[in-house]
Amino acid sequence: KTVKPSFPIRLYNLLKKDGVLIERLFPAGADIQAKLGEMQDRRNNFIHEARMDVDEYFLDFARYQSMAEMWILKLLGYPDDALNPHLVSRIAPLDRDI
């Protein structure tokens, strides 16, 4: 029986395969797969236990939204600089931790 990779690993691999520069959404030198795993853990805590760290949850949402926007632009053939980094961080400072 084949074991499927976790959602964070599949998301990371999909975005990297398509050339999405998700490094722009995390602090410099961050372990992005680990950060995606932490985001998934916070989501699970919210859904299954009704626990939420509002600041972290807000930042997670902004990162997921920006990942989707960056992926769509990449699939449409836009260059990497088509998404203004200032707009990427318009909701929260995505390139650093709270």
Buried (B, 14 or more C-beta within 10 A) or exposed (E): EEEEEEEBBEBBEEBBEEEBEBEBBBEEEBEBBEBBBBBBEBBEBBEEEEEBEEEBBBBBBBBBBBBEBBBEBBEEEEEEEEBEEEEBBEBBEBBEEE
